[in-house]
Amino acid sequence: MKVVMLAALAGLTLLSAGPAGAQGIGHTWFTRGPIVGADEFGPVVCNGKTDGADVGQVLEAYRNVRVPGASASKRAGTSYRRRFAGRVRIDHVYDDHFARVTVTEGNPAKHDIVELRKN
């Protein structure tokens, strides 16, 4: 009985910790976020100190595009693909969540996803 109670308690502890750490885990390993808009100095990305953003980092930008004629059935997979849109360089990290960037290649736009490729 004691073993069952301990197992149940351990399971509840793990389940309750999941949502709190989910963003941190994803941002720690992927450093990914969208271009959310622009201010008077240039494009702003949702990628800040919490995500490990540093001035000078170059991020790749991808656009999610619908594939014409692709089926959206569960068996066929998604009808969207990621297409390379360009690169941006972090110029200023505002806070834990946002940074200003400069486009260095291509034409990244609002809603495109930027990510740091960690090898």
C-alpha positions as a printed Julia matrix, in Angstrom:
119×3 Matrix{Float64}:
  0.0    0.0     0.0
  2.86   2.35    0.85
  4.47   1.72   -2.54
  1.23   2.52   -4.37
  0.83   5.78   -2.45
  4.42   6.79   -3.15
  4.01   6.01   -6.85
  0.78   8.05   -6.98
  2.45  10.98   -5.22
  5.44  10.85   -7.58
  3.11  10.8   -10.58
  1.14  13.8    -9.36
  4.35  15.71   -8.73
  5.6   15.06  -12.25
  2.28  16.01  -13.84
  2.02  19.26  -11.93
  5.57  20.29  -12.85
  5.03  19.76  -16.6
  3.1   22.92  -17.51
  5.37  25.19  -15.48
  8.52  23.9   -17.15
  7.18  23.35  -20.64
  8.02  26.81  -22.0
 11.44  26.82  -20.37
 12.4   23.46  -21.84
 11.3   24.42  -25.36
 12.97  27.81  -25.29
 16.16  26.45  -23.71
 16.71  23.89  -26.42
 15.16  25.59  -29.43
 15.44  29.39  -28.93
 12.44  29.91  -31.16
  9.73  32.56  -31.44
  7.7   34.61  -33.92
  8.32  38.03  -35.38
  5.6   39.89  -33.48
  5.78  43.24  -35.24
  8.03  46.27  -35.49
  8.77  49.39  -33.49
 10.44  52.6   -34.65
 13.84  50.83  -34.67
 12.92  47.69  -36.63
 11.37  44.21  -36.33
 10.69  42.78  -32.85
 10.84  39.05  -32.09
  9.42  37.07  -29.19
 12.84  35.87  -28.15
 14.45  37.46  -25.09
 16.74  36.84  -22.14
 14.66  33.86  -20.98
 15.26  32.26  -24.38
 19.02  32.84  -24.26
 18.95  35.68  -26.8
 22.22  37.6   -27.06
 23.14  40.65  -29.13
 24.87  39.56  -32.32
 23.2   36.15  -32.64
 21.94  35.34  -36.11
 18.56  33.58  -36.27
 17.04  31.81  -39.25
 13.5   32.82  -40.2
 10.91  30.4   -41.56
  7.45  30.98  -42.97
  4.67  28.42  -42.62
  3.0   28.09  -46.01
  0.08  26.01  -47.17
  0.91  23.41  -49.8
 -1.65  23.63  -52.62
 -3.54  20.4   -53.19
 -2.15  18.7   -50.08
 -4.6   16.69  -48.03
 -5.06  17.56  -44.37
 -6.05  14.04  -43.36
 -4.39  12.41  -40.35
 -2.86   9.76  -42.55
 -1.4   12.18  -45.13
  0.02  14.62  -42.58
 -0.23  18.38  -42.49
 -0.87  20.57  -45.51
  1.67  23.17  -44.3
  5.43  23.32  -44.84
  8.19  25.5   -43.47
  9.95  27.65  -46.05
 13.17  29.54  -45.41
 12.39  33.29  -45.31
 15.79  34.75  -44.38
 18.01  35.61  -41.45
 17.93  38.27  -38.74
 20.58  39.5   -36.3
 19.71  40.47  -32.71
 20.58  44.13  -32.12
 19.02  44.72  -28.71
 17.42  42.48  -26.09
 14.57  44.45  -24.47
 13.69  42.07  -21.64
 13.02  38.42  -20.83
 10.67  38.03  -23.78
 11.46  40.4   -26.68
 14.38  41.56  -28.8
 14.88  43.94  -31.72
 16.49  42.52  -34.85
 17.85  43.61  -38.22
 17.08  41.63  -41.36
 20.39  40.44  -42.84
 19.04  38.18  -45.59
 15.75  37.53  -47.34
 12.4   39.08  -46.39
 11.2   37.8   -43.0
  7.81  39.23  -42.06
  5.41  39.42  -39.12
  4.32  35.94  -37.96
  7.41  34.22  -39.41
  9.23  32.01  -36.9
 12.85  32.8   -36.02
 15.14  30.26  -34.41
 18.73  29.87  -33.38
 20.21  26.72  -34.87
 22.06  24.99  -32.03
 24.32  22.23  -33.3
